[in-house]
């Protein structure tokens, strides 16, 4: 990237996360240049009238005046995460970097509460990273409305009532507390949840869920890390919004 493109990209990057800030070290890694180069670029932008200022402190960095940021957009948290999932599955592709930059701008421009909800939902949607030779077609998500019910339960943090068939076809009804929506292995999607019937974390394959109903009961707080232990021997990565 030449300097002119980098200066433009710096402004766009800071505008996308305004009013939050990014440190010179973070920017140097992002643009693959030295910290000193970033400092010189910021100084050049400031001298040209771009309203960039420095936030002091350990968590400080450079920020751009929020009036330079995008106005709020009418994206829902679920829509933002849907874009992130699509980008995560696409891998390296032409304009991939620009697409991820566009997503960051969308999320940063969302009203505060909506942006926070989108980030929390994104933490609960994870993908399994497999070598290219192990990739496969995407499988059906199960019966109609199953995926939507899980999405709603994760977003609203509500208990789900499932009718679930095991590998032999035996059907059980159980209330579960959704933890992670997991996709990628063999093309299947899974719900990792606390099962009240088994009093433990269980993994439910979506195509084996016969019915799913969102209840009015709010899930108790359980650490997200507790659900990841039920997905062994998988390279799992989260859905990134920022």
Buried (B, 14 or more C-beta within 10 A) or exposed (E): EEEEEBBEBBBBBBBBBBBBBBBBEBBBEEBEBEBEBBBEBBEEBBEEEBBBEBBEEEEEBBBBBEEBBEEEBEBBBBBBBBBBBEBBEEEEEEEEEEBBBBBBBBBBBBEEEBBEBBBBBBBBBBBBBBEEEEEEEEBEBBBEEBBEBBBBBBBBBBBBBBBBBEEEEEEEEBBBBBBBBBBBBEEBBBBBBBBEEEEEBBBBBBBBBBBBBBEEEEBEEEEBEEBBEBBEEBEBEBBBBB
